[in-house]
Amino acid sequence: ADLEEILSARLAAEEDEDEEDEEEEESEKVEVVAKSSEEVQGRQKTEISCPHCFLLVEASVVADTGECSHCGAPIS
């Protein structure tokens, strides 16, 4: 087999794989849309923001465990 033929076949196979990966990524996307601003609650007085993942965590959970319940990072 000619080296150029082998290279062409490999490049074509890689392009096919890239297209399949893109299709899979598109099918995995999930769009979350709040129907109104009433559905989204603001930060509660009992919540604190994790400095590592920036998600809200119940202060009582952090007081008990010393960790973020989402990412497991220590919070002091």
C-alpha positions as a Markdown table, in Angstrom:
| # | Residue | x | y | z |
|---|---|---|---|---|
| 1 | Ala | 0.0 | 0.0 | 0.0 |
| 2 | Asp | 1.1 | 3.5 | -0.8 |
| 3 | Leu | 2.0 | 5.7 | 2.2 |
| 4 | Glu | -0.2 | 8.5 | 0.9 |
| 5 | Glu | -3.2 | 6.1 | 0.7 |
| 6 | Ile | -2.7 | 5.1 | 4.3 |
| 7 | Leu | -2.4 | 8.6 | 5.4 |
| 8 | Ser | -5.5 | 9.7 | 3.5 |
| 9 | Ala | -7.5 | 6.8 | 5.0 |
| 10 | Arg | -6.4 | 7.7 | 8.5 |
| 11 | Leu | -7.2 | 11.4 | 8.1 |
| 12 | Ala | -10.7 | 10.4 | 6.7 |
| 13 | Ala | -11.3 | 8.1 | 9.7 |
| 14 | Glu | -10.3 | 10.9 | 12.1 |
| 15 | Glu | -12.6 | 13.3 | 10.5 |
| 16 | Asp | -15.5 | 10.8 | 10.8 |
| 17 | Glu | -14.7 | 10.4 | 14.5 |
| 18 | Asp | -14.6 | 14.1 | 15.1 |
| 19 | Glu | -18.0 | 14.5 | 13.5 |
| 20 | Glu | -19.4 | 11.7 | 15.7 |
| 21 | Asp | -18.0 | 13.3 | 18.8 |
| 22 | Glu | -19.6 | 16.7 | 17.9 |
| 23 | Glu | -22.9 | 15.0 | 17.3 |
| 24 | Glu | -22.7 | 13.2 | 20.7 |
| 25 | Glu | -21.8 | 16.5 | 22.5 |
| 26 | Glu | -24.8 | 18.3 | 20.9 |
| 27 | Ser | -27.2 | 15.5 | 22.0 |
| 28 | Glu | -25.9 | 15.7 | 25.6 |
| 29 | Lys | -26.5 | 19.4 | 26.0 |
| 30 | Val | -29.4 | 20.2 | 28.3 |
| 31 | Glu | -31.0 | 23.6 | 28.3 |
| 32 | Val | -32.4 | 24.8 | 31.6 |
| 33 | Val | -34.8 | 27.7 | 31.3 |
| 34 | Ala | -36.7 | 29.2 | 34.2 |
| 35 | Lys | -40.3 | 30.0 | 33.2 |
| 36 | Ser | -40.4 | 33.0 | 35.4 |
| 37 | Ser | -38.3 | 34.9 | 37.9 |
| 38 | Glu | -40.5 | 33.5 | 40.7 |
| 39 | Glu | -39.1 | 30.0 | 40.2 |
| 40 | Val | -35.5 | 31.1 | 41.0 |
| 41 | Gln | -35.0 | 31.6 | 44.7 |
| 42 | Gly | -32.4 | 34.1 | 46.0 |
| 43 | Arg | -29.7 | 33.3 | 48.5 |
| 44 | Gln | -31.2 | 32.3 | 51.8 |
| 45 | Lys | -29.9 | 33.5 | 55.1 |
| 46 | Thr | -28.9 | 30.0 | 56.0 |
| 47 | Glu | -26.7 | 29.6 | 53.0 |
| 48 | Ile | -23.1 | 30.5 | 52.3 |
| 49 | Ser | -21.1 | 30.5 | 49.1 |
| 50 | Cys | -18.4 | 28.0 | 48.6 |
| 51 | Pro | -15.1 | 29.8 | 47.7 |
| 52 | His | -14.1 | 26.8 | 45.5 |
| 53 | Cys | -17.1 | 25.9 | 43.4 |
| 54 | Phe | -19.1 | 29.1 | 44.1 |
| 55 | Leu | -22.3 | 27.1 | 44.8 |
| 56 | Leu | -24.5 | 27.8 | 47.8 |
| 57 | Val | -24.2 | 25.5 | 50.7 |
| 58 | Glu | -26.2 | 25.2 | 53.9 |
| 59 | Ala | -24.2 | 26.8 | 56.7 |
| 60 | Ser | -25.3 | 24.1 | 59.1 |
| 61 | Val | -23.7 | 21.4 | 56.8 |
| 62 | Val | -20.5 | 23.4 | 56.7 |
| 63 | Ala | -20.5 | 23.8 | 60.4 |
| 64 | Asp | -21.0 | 20.0 | 60.9 |
| 65 | Thr | -18.5 | 18.8 | 58.3 |
| 66 | Gly | -16.3 | 21.7 | 57.5 |
| 67 | Glu | -16.7 | 20.8 | 53.8 |
| 68 | Cys | -18.7 | 21.9 | 50.8 |
| 69 | Ser | -21.5 | 19.4 | 50.1 |
| 70 | His | -21.0 | 19.9 | 46.4 |
| 71 | Cys | -17.3 | 19.8 | 45.8 |
| 72 | Gly | -16.0 | 18.5 | 49.1 |
| 73 | Ala | -13.5 | 21.3 | 49.5 |
| 74 | Pro | -12.8 | 22.5 | 53.0 |
| 75 | Ile | -14.5 | 25.7 | 54.1 |
| 76 | Ser | -13.4 | 27.5 | 57.2 |
